[in-house]
């Protein structure tokens, strides 16, 4: 199969028929074998009924229905596991991503040998204060911390080689950092393409201000996990050693001072409490490192989701 198109959605029943018809027209013009995987992330409208109706008319359309809302990362992770195409393209279901971008995104993976290509919505129709400005700050911070120079990490329109999506695990709210996950997995050829951003035609946006707060927290998490996820003791052990040595050396100094000067009162000195605290913190960091090592080897259900129904899979 040439192409898998993975589309997470929530309450997008109105846009799905138009979106799938548009995708079908584009890929048929390119004579590509394809599948469209629609992941219903706990919709409360008729999205799943619409997916079933679309599948009855086109067997290339497949669906996954979550029992409740888990979030975009969970939907993408399940879609990636089900995808069979040599190239996988993700897009949003709200018609703000144009299927006309599919041929170029496909060719950049197949012809130009990119591992991942991220869309860049250079001209946006979002509110400048509530979405554009926070997005710019978010992208600048991500570029600085990850070393990946993309303009729009959070763009839903991306293309991947099948190796990439089968090598990474997307959980929590890590969908914003798939390029970072790909880099940590060893995929270095990451490109960017300017793509069209269309005005929303149906429904309302599903994202609020909280996504930026969560995004920065996830960035800190993914940076730590990328560097120390397989060796947490290297981080906690290092800092545990530093704090313990600070406390230990301070304690030795206080003891020697007491022996030299009989009137010297250890408990009245701030250094005593600093030394005690530093040694306790050092021991706790050591314990955190050991516990982290155990947890890193036993994370069996991090990506377990209740799937109510499937169609075509």
N, C-alpha and C positions, 0 to 999 in steps of 0.2 A: 504494500500500500504506500502510495506517495505521500499522503498528507492526512494528518489528524488535526482537527480544529476543536479545541477544548474551550467550552464556554460556561463559566459559572454564572448562576443567575438566582435572583430572588425577586418574586413578584414582577415578572416581565412578560406576562402572557400576551400583552398587546403587541410587543415588538418582535416576538419570536417568529411568526409566519413570514414577516417581511425580511427579517435577518436571514433566515434559512433559505428563502427563495433567492436572495441576493448572493449568498455564498454559493449556492448550487449553480447559478448562472456563471459566476466567475470561474469556478474550478472546472466546469464543463467546457468553457471556452479554452482553458489551458490543457484540456484533455488529461486531467490528473485523476487517479483513483484516490478516493477520499472517504473519510468518516467525520461526522459532526457529533461530538459528545457533549450533551447538555446536562449540566449538573444542577439539579434543583435543590438549593440550599435552604430548605424549610419554608418554601413559599406558602402564603396564605390565600393566594388567588388561584386562578385556574391554570397556572403554569404547567403542572404535570399533565393535566388533561390535554393541554395544547401540544405538549411534547409527544404524547401518545398518538394524537391525530396526525401530527407531522410525520411520525415514523410510519404510520399506515400508508402514507403516500410516497415515502422515500425511505427505503431500507438502509440507506447510508446514515440516517439520523438515529442516534442511540441516546439513551438517557439513564441517569442515576438520580434517585430521589432520596435525599436525607430525611430521616424521621423528624429532625428538628434543625434549627439553624446552628451551624458550626462555624461559619465564616468562610471567606474567600480562599484562605490557605488550604483548609480541609477539602474544599471543592476541587481546587487545582490538584492536590495530591492524589485524590481518587481518580480524577481525569487522566493524570499522567500515568497512573498504574494501568489504566484500561487502554491507553492509546497504543495503536499498532503501526502508525505511519513512520516513514523515514524522517519526515519533518513534522514537528508539532507546532502549531500556531495557537496562541491564546488570544482571546479578545473578550470584551465585555458585551453583555446582551442588550444594552440600552440604545444601540444604533449610533453611539457617539464614536465608535471605531468603524472605519470603512472597510468592508470586504474587498474593495478594489486594491487594497494594499497587499493582498495575499500573494499574487504572482511575484512581486519584487522581493518580499520577505522570504518566499520559498527559494528563489534563485540565489539569494545571498547565502543561504545555508548550503545548497547543492553545488552551485557554480563557484562561489567565492570562498567556500569552505569555512565559513564562520561557524563557531560552536553555538553562539547565541546572538540574536539581533534584537535590540530593544527599540521600540518606537519612541520618537520624540515629538510631542505635540507642541511644536514651536509657536503656533498661533492657537490660543485657547479661547473658549467662550464661557469659561467659569467666572465666578465673581472674583475680582482681583484681590479683594481684601481677605475674604474668608478661605479662598482656595489657592490662588496663584502665588501670593506672597509667602504663605506658609510652605507651599510646595518648593519654592526656590530655596528657602532656608533649609528645608529637609534635604533636598538634593545636594546642596553645598556641603552640609555636614556629612552626608553619606560618601560623597566623593573624597572628602578629606580623610575619613577614617578607613575607607576600603581601598583607596588607590585605583578605583575604577572610574574613568572619566566619562560618565554618561550625563546627559542633561536632565533626563526624566526617568528615574528608577521606577517610579510608581505607575508608569504607563501600562495599561492592561494588554496592549497590542505588542506581542513579542513572538519571535520564532526561535525554535530550538532544533538542534539535531537530536535524534532519538537517544543517543548516548547520554546527553545531558540530563534529560528528564528521567531517565532510568537510573541515574547516578546520584540524584539529590533527593532529599526528603523535605517537604514543605509542611510546616506545622505552626501552631500559634497564629501569629500574624506576619509570618516571614515571607509572604508573597511579594512584599515590597523589595525584598533583598534577594530575589532569585539570581540576579547576576553575581552577587557576592557569594551565594551558596555554590554557584557554578565555578567561580574562581577558586574557592577553597577545595572543590572537588578535582581541581587540576585542569580546568578548561580555561584557556587564556585568550582565545581569539573571540573577543566580545565586541560586537559592532553596534552601530546606531543608525537609524534611518528616520528622517523627518516624515511624519505621517499626518494625515488630515484629522483634525478634531471637529466633529460635527455637533451641532446643537442637539440637546436631548429632545426627542420627539414625543415620547410617552413617559408617564410616571414622574417620580421625583428621585433625587439622588439618595442613595442609601448610606452615605458617609458624612460624618460630622467632624467637629473639631477634635474629638478624642482620638481620631486616627493619627494625628500628628504627635500627640503625647505618646501614644502607644508605639508609634513608629520610631521615635528616638530611643525609647526603652528597648525595643527589639533590636535596634542597631547596636546598642551596647552589648546586648545578649549575643548577637551573632558574631560580633568582633571577638568576644571572649571565647565563645564556643569554637569559632574557627581556629583560634590559636591554641586554646588549652582544653578543648572538648575531650580529646583523647588522653590528655595528660594533666588533669587538674592539679595534681600534686606539685607540678613545676611552678604553678602560680601561687597556690596557697602555701606550699612548703617554703618557697623563697621568702615571702613576706612574713610567714610565721617565724622563720629563722632570724630575720632582721629584727622583728619586735622582741623576740625572746633574748637575743644578744644585747639589745639596748637595755632591757630590764635587768638582765644578769650582770652586765658590766656596772650599771648604776648601783645594784645591790652590793657588789664587791667594794665599790668606792665608799658606800655608806658604812659598811662593816669595818673597813680599814680606818676610816675617819673616827669611828667609835673607839677602836682600839688605841689609836694615837691620842685622842682627846677624850678623857673620861667624862667631861661635862657635855659632850656632844650628844644631843637627843635625836635619834633617828626618826621617830614618829612625828616630830614637829616639822620635818623638812618636806617640802613639796616633792623633792626627788624620790622620797620613799614611796609615795603614792603613784608617781609616774612609773617607777621601776616595777611596782606590783602590778599595775594595770598592763604595762607592756608585756610582762611575762605571761599574764593570763590571756591576753589577746594573741600572743604568739602560740600558746598551746591550743587555743580555739581554732586558729587558722590551720594548724597542723591537722587537727581532727577534721576540719572541713575538707582538707585535701584528701584525707583517707576516705571519708564518706563519699566525696565526689568521685573518686576512683571506683568505688563499689557501684554507685549509681550509674556511671557511664557504661558499665558492663551489663546492666539489668534494666534497660528501658524498653520493655517488651510491648507496652500498650500506649505509647505516646501518640500513635496515629491510628487509634481504633475509633471508628464512628459507626453509629447505627444507621444502616441503609435499609429503608423501608421497601424499596422496589427497584428493579432494573428493567430496561427495555433494550433488547438487541445485544446485550452483553452477558 
